[in-house]
Amino acid sequence: MIPVRRFPHGERKVLIHAYGDLLKKDNLERIAVYNRIDLYVLEDIRNRLFKDTVLYNMEWVEDALRRYGTHPLVQEIYTTVLSTVKKEKIDLFLWLGDPGLFTSSFLKRLRSECYTAFWTFDDPVNSEKIVRPVAPFFHQSFTATVNWSRQKKVTEVFKSWGSPSAHFIPIGVYQGKYKKVQQISPRRYDVIFVGSVFQRRLLFLFRLKRHFGERMLIFGKGWNGEGFSWYKKMILKVLKWYYKVPKIDSISDEELVDYYQNSKIGINTHMTEGGPSAVRTYELPANGVMQICDSEEGLKEIFRIGEEVVSYENDNASDAIEKIEYYLADEEKRAEIAEAGMVRTMKEYMVWHSFEKIFQYVWNDSRIEGARG
């Protein structure tokens, strides 16, 4: 059996699977208290799964999903979920992250015992392979991404795959990823980006780095070729030489907050033309940074463009550079947008607000009463 932690602060019983920063006690406690729920939390065993050479296959094809159903660790998850749901009379089972390890037969059995939902964060990167096969078998689906593409929303795609109901839920800001802002202006660093390496954003950010030079900071994982094949490392090395990009380091959460709180403008760029979905969307304004972001079509559903955030044309480095220089030259306007974004984020986009929205959709669904076996 997988360990299950409990945070009892209400009558409604919710069992979730979470990972990363969300598993920190402060975040879980705040979610349970704010939403007045009895929260049960599965220990994250994804790393144990991914270390298995049979399962470490990011193609996520149907064959891999079939293997999941018989893998001992997955069976352990199934057993723990079902026994906890029955013993504790769980009202809602909520899976956070990719739901691809579940089989349709297991989900049919589970939804006869309680209400079921999932909340994904990386759409549409792997959604076709890991969400589509299981979408019809959950009562509700939630996504942290607004747009699948410039013309289509992620929720529309989920529904076309058979999901009975789909909604956008902002990923929000976790405890430990912000602190009370002491000052919006003045600030030490002009421009900052924090995030892992990805092909679509690499040249865009390198062009910005060549323009801004020491005025721009980049931090994150993979930028020095960690885990790359030898020829990809060589290509990356040549690109960094050409664009005059120095070694890029990873930073801790504490360092991230410190850098953000001393930065004027934060860049947000995504892995696809859809979005926005990155935690940067909320962490930047929470720390008083003026955010400049791509994915304008989706962004305008979260913030007021030009008032709480600034947008630039997807993958257009020249447009981003021009707007960054404009706001660096107008400190009063930059600070005004940064403060407005911060106020909006603290009021609506903390992680406990996100869970509140999820619970509102679930508790107001008439199917909740008939879901428990």
Kinemage of the C-alpha trace (Angstrom):
@kinemage 1
@onewidth
@group {chain A} dominant
@subgroup {mainchain}
@vectorlist {calphas} color= white
{ca met a 1} P 0.000 0.000 0.000
{ca ile a 2} L 1.164 3.505 -0.816
{ca pro a 3} L 1.290 5.917 2.155
{ca val a 4} L -1.629 8.357 2.360
{ca arg a 5} L -1.455 11.588 4.366
{ca arg a 6} L -4.544 13.260 5.767
{ca phe a 7} L -5.454 16.910 6.396
{ca pro a 8} L -8.922 16.908 8.020
{ca his a 9} L -10.524 20.354 7.808
{ca gly a 10} L -14.062 19.690 6.571
{ca glu a 11} L -16.760 17.162 5.756
{ca arg a 12} L -16.228 16.612 2.019
{ca lys a 13} L -13.621 13.882 1.524
{ca val a 14} L -11.132 14.345 -1.313
{ca leu a 15} L -8.337 11.947 -2.327
{ca ile a 16} L -5.659 13.461 -4.568
{ca his a 17} L -2.421 12.433 -6.194
{ca ala a 18} L 0.055 15.321 -6.301
{ca tyr a 19} L 3.746 15.856 -6.924
{ca gly a 20} L 6.482 18.450 -6.654
{ca asp a 21} L 5.910 21.601 -4.641
{ca leu a 22} L 2.257 20.821 -4.117
{ca leu a 23} L 3.232 17.958 -1.801
{ca lys a 24} L 4.732 20.381 0.703
{ca lys a 25} L 2.752 20.388 3.923
{ca asp a 26} L 2.123 24.153 3.873
{ca asn a 27} L 0.444 23.948 0.461
{ca leu a 28} L -1.712 20.941 1.352
{ca glu a 29} L -2.737 22.405 4.696
{ca arg a 30} L -3.692 25.722 3.100
{ca ile a 31} L -5.753 24.001 0.397
{ca ala a 32} L -7.630 21.896 2.951
{ca val a 33} L -8.291 24.795 5.328
{ca tyr a 34} L -9.261 27.324 2.646
{ca asn a 35} L -11.679 24.904 0.967
{ca arg a 36} L -12.938 23.261 4.176
{ca ile a 37} L -12.307 19.684 3.034
{ca asp a 38} L -11.018 16.437 4.511
{ca leu a 39} L -7.970 15.992 2.270
{ca tyr a 40} L -6.237 12.644 1.651
{ca val a 41} L -2.958 12.728 -0.303
{ca leu a 42} L -1.247 9.829 -2.083
{ca glu a 43} L 2.527 9.729 -1.917
{ca asp a 44} L 4.018 10.488 -5.341
{ca ile a 45} L 5.666 7.381 -6.809
{ca arg a 46} L 6.210 8.696 -10.348
{ca asn a 47} L 9.983 8.656 -9.907
{ca arg a 48} L 9.857 4.990 -8.986
{ca leu a 49} L 7.827 4.338 -12.115
{ca phe a 50} L 10.079 6.372 -14.387
{ca lys a 51} L 13.194 4.573 -13.127
{ca asp a 52} L 11.726 1.332 -14.416
{ca thr a 53} L 13.307 0.725 -17.831
{ca val a 54} L 10.113 -0.886 -19.112
{ca leu a 55} L 8.009 2.168 -18.306
{ca tyr a 56} L 10.490 4.936 -19.039
{ca asn a 57} L 9.105 5.519 -22.519
{ca met a 58} L 7.892 9.049 -23.156
{ca glu a 59} L 6.248 7.941 -26.402
{ca trp a 60} L 3.298 6.921 -24.222
{ca val a 61} L 1.926 4.642 -26.952
{ca glu a 62} L -0.961 2.259 -26.382
{ca asp a 63} L 1.428 -0.637 -25.775
{ca ala a 64} L 3.078 1.267 -22.907
{ca leu a 65} L -0.317 2.017 -21.409
{ca arg a 66} L -1.242 -1.656 -21.536
{ca arg a 67} L 1.974 -2.502 -19.689
{ca tyr a 68} L 1.069 0.055 -17.022
{ca gly a 69} L -2.048 -1.901 -16.155
{ca thr a 70} L -0.053 -4.964 -15.084
{ca his a 71} L 3.004 -3.276 -13.553
{ca pro a 72} L 3.378 -3.967 -9.779
{ca leu a 73} L 3.750 -0.274 -8.873
{ca val a 74} L 0.661 0.671 -10.860
{ca gln a 75} L -1.256 -2.177 -9.274
{ca glu a 76} L -0.150 -0.772 -5.925
{ca ile a 77} L -1.661 2.573 -6.879
{ca tyr a 78} L -4.891 0.910 -7.978
{ca thr a 79} L -5.150 -1.053 -4.734
{ca thr a 80} L -4.416 1.969 -2.534
{ca val a 81} L -6.883 4.207 -4.360
{ca leu a 82} L -9.738 1.707 -4.276
{ca ser a 83} L -9.220 0.686 -0.663
{ca thr a 84} L -8.963 4.328 0.502
{ca val a 85} L -12.052 5.331 -1.474
{ca lys a 86} L -14.108 2.500 0.030
{ca lys a 87} L -12.793 2.678 3.591
{ca glu a 88} L -12.951 6.470 3.968
{ca lys a 89} L -16.048 6.971 1.768
{ca ile a 90} L -14.237 9.418 -0.492
{ca asp a 91} L -16.420 11.895 -2.395
{ca leu a 92} L -13.862 12.921 -5.035
{ca phe a 93} L -10.740 11.302 -6.462
{ca leu a 94} L -8.616 13.953 -8.199
{ca trp a 95} L -5.502 12.967 -10.159
{ca leu a 96} L -3.036 15.815 -10.689
{ca gly a 97} L -0.792 15.445 -13.697
{ca asp a 98} L -0.845 12.996 -16.575
{ca pro a 99} L -3.614 10.376 -16.159
{ca gly a 100} L -2.131 7.972 -18.690
{ca leu a 101} L -1.255 5.183 -16.254
{ca phe a 102} L -4.920 4.295 -15.700
{ca thr a 103} L -6.710 1.629 -17.699
{ca ser a 104} L -10.293 2.106 -18.809
{ca ser a 105} L -11.386 -0.967 -16.818
{ca phe a 106} L -9.921 0.437 -13.604
{ca leu a 107} L -11.497 3.862 -14.179
{ca lys a 108} L -14.915 2.327 -14.835
{ca arg a 109} L -14.629 0.467 -11.542
{ca leu a 110} L -13.416 3.563 -9.670
{ca arg a 111} L -16.136 5.880 -10.962
{ca ser a 112} L -18.737 3.473 -9.644
{ca glu a 113} L -17.319 4.136 -6.155
{ca cys a 114} L -16.772 7.931 -6.216
{ca tyr a 115} L -16.626 11.009 -8.418
{ca thr a 116} L -13.449 11.132 -10.543
{ca ala a 117} L -11.484 13.950 -12.172
{ca phe a 118} L -8.009 14.799 -13.444
{ca trp a 119} L -6.105 18.074 -13.824
{ca thr a 120} L -3.308 18.257 -16.407
{ca phe a 121} L -0.584 20.906 -16.639
{ca asp a 122} L 1.386 20.387 -19.882
{ca asp a 123} L -1.258 20.408 -22.596
{ca pro a 124} L -0.977 20.027 -25.480
{ca val a 125} L 2.580 18.612 -25.413
{ca asn a 126} L 1.707 14.946 -24.736
{ca ser a 127} L -2.081 15.122 -24.436
{ca glu a 128} L -2.852 13.172 -27.587
{ca lys a 129} L -1.110 10.113 -26.166
{ca ile a 130} L -1.807 10.299 -22.450
{ca val a 131} L -5.145 12.099 -22.069
{ca arg a 132} L -7.140 11.032 -25.100
{ca pro a 133} L -7.317 7.292 -24.183
{ca val a 134} L -8.760 7.967 -20.709
{ca ala a 135} L -10.715 11.228 -21.078
{ca pro a 136} L -14.124 9.524 -21.490
{ca phe a 137} L -13.730 7.543 -18.279
{ca phe a 138} L -13.464 10.449 -15.804
{ca his a 139} L -16.479 12.489 -14.693
{ca gln a 140} L -14.562 15.758 -15.164
{ca ser a 141} L -11.350 16.907 -16.802
{ca phe a 142} L -9.438 20.061 -15.931
{ca thr a 143} L -6.515 21.676 -17.723
{ca ala a 144} L -4.097 24.408 -16.679
{ca thr a 145} L -3.710 25.481 -20.320
{ca val a 146} L -6.150 27.829 -22.047
{ca asn a 147} L -5.453 27.216 -25.735
{ca trp a 148} L -4.530 24.100 -27.695
{ca ser a 149} L -3.608 26.304 -30.613
{ca arg a 150} L -4.353 29.865 -31.659
{ca gln a 151} L -7.759 28.760 -32.932
{ca lys a 152} L -8.795 26.052 -30.488
{ca lys a 153} L -9.139 25.677 -26.720
{ca val a 154} L -7.848 22.671 -24.790
{ca thr a 155} L -11.285 22.125 -23.234
{ca glu a 156} L -12.812 21.812 -26.720
{ca val a 157} L -10.251 19.147 -27.617
{ca phe a 158} L -10.893 17.199 -24.398
{ca lys a 159} L -14.634 17.201 -25.092
{ca ser a 160} L -14.045 16.012 -28.661
{ca trp a 161} L -12.178 13.052 -27.139
{ca gly a 162} L -15.223 12.097 -25.115
{ca ser a 163} L -14.668 13.944 -21.844
{ca pro a 164} L -18.136 14.557 -20.341
{ca ser a 165} L -17.042 17.933 -18.975
{ca ala a 166} L -13.854 20.006 -19.291
{ca his a 167} L -12.745 23.295 -17.720
{ca phe a 168} L -9.706 25.554 -17.591
{ca ile a 169} L -8.215 25.960 -14.098
{ca pro a 170} L -5.162 28.245 -13.595
{ca ile a 171} L -2.223 26.356 -12.104
{ca gly a 172} L -1.667 29.161 -9.580
{ca val a 173} L 1.188 30.004 -7.215
{ca tyr a 174} L 2.453 27.631 -4.519
{ca gln a 175} L 3.770 28.455 -1.084
{ca gly a 176} L 7.534 28.869 -1.298
{ca lys a 177} L 7.417 30.385 -4.793
{ca tyr a 178} L 6.731 33.930 -3.617
{ca lys a 179} L 7.014 36.186 -0.610
{ca lys a 180} L 5.581 39.545 0.336
{ca val a 181} L 6.888 42.095 -2.145
{ca gln a 182} L 8.882 44.859 -0.500
{ca gln a 183} L 9.171 47.111 -3.519
{ca ile a 184} L 8.137 47.178 -7.161
{ca ser a 185} L 10.645 49.882 -8.011
{ca pro a 186} L 13.591 50.315 -8.178
{ca arg a 187} L 14.925 46.846 -8.995
{ca arg a 188} L 18.404 45.547 -9.752
{ca tyr a 189} L 18.004 43.253 -12.799
{ca asp a 190} L 16.430 44.344 -16.083
{ca val a 191} L 15.235 41.055 -17.616
{ca ile a 192} L 14.938 37.468 -16.360
{ca phe a 193} L 13.836 34.046 -17.599
{ca val a 194} L 13.675 30.907 -15.442
{ca gly a 195} L 12.771 27.617 -17.102
{ca ser a 196} L 14.120 24.423 -18.622
{ca val a 197} L 15.626 24.143 -22.087
{ca phe a 198} L 13.256 23.374 -24.945
{ca gln a 199} L 13.851 23.549 -28.668
{ca arg a 200} L 11.049 25.990 -29.465
{ca arg a 201} L 12.189 28.578 -26.932
{ca leu a 202} L 15.957 28.139 -27.319
{ca leu a 203} L 16.681 30.406 -30.298
{ca phe a 204} L 14.112 32.956 -29.154
{ca leu a 205} L 15.798 33.361 -25.765
{ca phe a 206} L 19.299 33.288 -27.239
{ca arg a 207} L 18.361 36.180 -29.541
{ca leu a 208} L 17.147 38.143 -26.547
{ca lys a 209} L 20.286 37.284 -24.604
{ca arg a 210} L 22.518 38.498 -27.444
{ca his a 211} L 20.619 41.798 -27.493
{ca phe a 212} L 20.455 42.444 -23.738
{ca gly a 213} L 23.764 40.862 -22.762
{ca glu a 214} L 24.485 41.155 -19.035
{ca arg a 215} L 21.152 42.941 -18.519
{ca met a 216} L 19.361 39.590 -18.996
{ca leu a 217} L 19.510 36.588 -16.658
{ca ile a 218} L 18.642 33.018 -17.691
{ca phe a 219} L 18.365 30.131 -15.229
{ca gly a 220} L 17.078 26.597 -15.565
{ca lys a 221} L 17.777 22.926 -16.236
{ca gly a 222} L 19.338 21.454 -19.358
{ca trp a 223} L 20.818 24.619 -20.855
{ca asn a 224} L 24.344 23.189 -20.722
{ca gly a 225} L 23.427 19.982 -22.546
{ca glu a 226} L 22.774 17.735 -19.556
{ca gly a 227} L 21.258 14.504 -20.873
{ca phe a 228} L 21.785 15.480 -24.527
{ca ser a 229} L 23.368 13.222 -27.144
{ca trp a 230} L 26.898 14.233 -28.157
{ca tyr a 231} L 25.798 15.858 -31.431
{ca lys a 232} L 22.998 17.851 -29.748
{ca lys a 233} L 25.520 19.004 -27.151
{ca met a 234} L 27.771 20.148 -29.967
{ca ile a 235} L 24.946 22.061 -31.684
{ca leu a 236} L 24.017 23.709 -28.389
{ca lys a 237} L 27.647 24.651 -27.770
{ca val a 238} L 27.913 26.312 -31.191
{ca leu a 239} L 24.640 28.200 -30.695
{ca lys a 240} L 25.730 29.474 -27.275
{ca trp a 241} L 29.044 30.628 -28.773
{ca tyr a 242} L 27.305 32.372 -31.686
{ca tyr a 243} L 24.744 34.147 -29.481
{ca lys a 244} L 27.292 34.879 -26.730
{ca val a 245} L 25.393 32.915 -24.081
{ca pro a 246} L 27.448 31.914 -21.006
{ca lys a 247} L 26.936 28.857 -18.796
{ca ile a 248} L 23.369 28.720 -17.477
{ca asp a 249} L 22.784 27.371 -13.955
{ca ser a 250} L 19.787 25.969 -12.123
{ca ile a 251} L 18.576 27.783 -9.005
{ca ser a 252} L 16.684 26.799 -5.866
{ca asp a 253} L 13.189 28.009 -4.995
{ca glu a 254} L 14.658 30.450 -2.501
{ca glu a 255} L 17.023 31.841 -5.131
{ca leu a 256} L 14.202 32.043 -7.657
{ca val a 257} L 12.108 34.200 -5.350
{ca asp a 258} L 15.094 36.415 -4.566
{ca tyr a 259} L 15.939 36.925 -8.246
{ca tyr a 260} L 12.302 37.565 -9.165
{ca gln a 261} L 11.877 40.129 -6.409
{ca asn a 262} L 14.883 42.009 -7.750
{ca ser a 263} L 13.899 41.846 -11.448
{ca lys a 264} L 12.011 44.416 -13.482
{ca ile a 265} L 10.682 42.340 -16.389
{ca gly a 266} L 10.149 38.577 -16.608
{ca ile a 267} L 9.863 36.705 -19.902
{ca asn a 268} L 7.296 33.946 -20.321
{ca thr a 269} L 7.527 31.690 -23.376
{ca his a 270} L 5.852 28.340 -23.978
{ca met a 271} L 6.728 25.036 -25.629
{ca thr a 272} L 3.860 25.169 -28.135
{ca glu a 273} L 1.769 27.847 -29.828
{ca gly a 274} L -1.002 27.085 -27.355
{ca gly a 275} L -1.009 28.290 -23.766
{ca pro a 276} L -0.415 29.901 -21.482
{ca ser a 277} L 0.204 27.122 -18.986
{ca ala a 278} L 3.574 27.691 -17.291
{ca val a 279} L 3.836 28.438 -13.580
{ca arg a 280} L 5.793 31.541 -14.647
{ca thr a 281} L 2.453 33.023 -15.717
{ca tyr a 282} L 1.572 33.398 -12.035
{ca glu a 283} L 4.921 33.337 -10.195
{ca leu a 284} L 6.252 36.391 -12.040
{ca pro a 285} L 3.438 38.793 -11.069
{ca ala a 286} L 3.186 37.264 -7.579
{ca asn a 287} L 6.733 38.500 -7.004
{ca gly a 288} L 6.102 41.958 -8.430
{ca val a 289} L 7.748 41.333 -11.815
{ca met a 290} L 6.225 42.874 -14.931
{ca gln a 291} L 5.496 39.879 -17.156
{ca ile a 292} L 5.870 39.868 -20.938
{ca cys a 293} L 4.269 36.740 -22.353
{ca asp a 294} L 3.412 34.995 -25.613
{ca ser a 295} L 0.087 33.175 -26.195
{ca glu a 296} L -1.959 36.386 -26.228
{ca glu a 297} L -5.228 34.669 -27.159
{ca gly a 298} L -5.150 32.571 -24.001
{ca leu a 299} L -3.388 35.172 -21.882
{ca lys a 300} L -6.228 37.665 -22.193
{ca glu a 301} L -8.506 35.229 -20.375
{ca ile a 302} L -6.231 35.427 -17.324
{ca phe a 303} L -4.932 39.012 -17.211
{ca arg a 304} L -5.827 42.343 -18.794
{ca ile a 305} L -3.332 42.886 -21.629
{ca gly a 306} L -1.473 46.176 -21.313
{ca glu a 307} L -2.729 46.697 -17.750
{ca glu a 308} L -1.679 43.608 -15.770
{ca val a 309} L 0.615 41.945 -18.303
{ca val a 310} L 2.293 42.695 -21.642
{ca ser a 311} L 2.081 40.331 -24.618
{ca tyr a 312} L 4.353 39.800 -27.600
{ca glu a 313} L 3.851 37.919 -30.852
{ca asn a 314} L 4.673 34.207 -30.536
{ca asp a 315} L 8.352 33.442 -31.308
{ca asn a 316} L 8.952 37.030 -32.457
{ca ala a 317} L 12.168 38.085 -30.709
{ca ser a 318} L 12.163 41.526 -32.345
{ca asp a 319} L 8.691 42.287 -30.994
{ca ala a 320} L 9.662 41.100 -27.514
{ca ile a 321} L 12.898 43.136 -27.529
{ca glu a 322} L 11.111 46.293 -28.668
{ca lys a 323} L 8.474 46.027 -25.940
{ca ile a 324} L 10.981 45.166 -23.214
{ca glu a 325} L 13.115 48.175 -24.119
{ca tyr a 326} L 10.014 50.371 -24.140
{ca tyr a 327} L 9.007 49.413 -20.610
{ca leu a 328} L 12.566 49.548 -19.290
{ca ala a 329} L 12.627 53.153 -20.463
{ca asp a 330} L 9.263 53.900 -18.811
{ca glu a 331} L 9.794 52.806 -15.224
{ca glu a 332} L 6.554 54.320 -13.988
{ca lys a 333} L 4.423 52.387 -16.484
{ca arg a 334} L 6.414 49.182 -15.927
{ca ala a 335} L 5.889 49.408 -12.167
{ca glu a 336} L 2.188 50.167 -12.650
{ca ile a 337} L 1.641 47.001 -14.729
{ca ala a 338} L 3.764 44.912 -12.348
{ca glu a 339} L 1.729 46.036 -9.332
{ca ala a 340} L -1.603 45.472 -11.060
{ca gly a 341} L -0.534 41.959 -12.064
{ca met a 342} L 0.598 41.243 -8.512
{ca val a 343} L -2.701 42.385 -6.998
{ca arg a 344} L -4.721 40.271 -9.460
{ca thr a 345} L -2.563 37.188 -8.831
{ca met a 346} L -2.719 37.392 -5.047
{ca lys a 347} L -6.486 37.863 -5.200
{ca glu a 348} L -7.363 35.129 -7.715
{ca tyr a 349} L -4.440 32.902 -8.679
{ca met a 350} L -2.994 31.259 -5.608
{ca val a 351} L -3.105 27.456 -5.690
{ca trp a 352} L -5.886 27.279 -3.075
{ca his a 353} L -8.009 29.494 -5.351
{ca ser a 354} L -7.459 26.975 -8.151
{ca phe a 355} L -8.677 24.102 -6.001
{ca glu a 356} L -11.670 26.182 -4.971
{ca lys a 357} L -12.668 26.476 -8.641
{ca ile a 358} L -12.267 22.724 -9.148
{ca phe a 359} L -14.403 21.937 -6.115
{ca gln a 360} L -17.100 24.370 -7.244
{ca tyr a 361} L -17.423 22.533 -10.556
{ca val a 362} L -17.506 19.154 -8.827
{ca trp a 363} L -19.834 19.941 -5.929
{ca asn a 364} L -22.273 21.683 -8.297
{ca asp a 365} L -22.398 18.691 -10.645
{ca ser a 366} L -25.580 16.684 -10.118
{ca arg a 367} L -23.607 13.481 -10.803
{ca ile a 368} L -21.737 13.843 -7.481
{ca glu a 369} L -24.685 12.486 -5.525
{ca gly a 370} L -24.877 9.279 -7.515
{ca ala a 371} L -21.144 8.730 -7.929
{ca arg a 372} L -20.412 7.090 -4.581
{ca gly a 373} L -21.090 3.373 -4.578
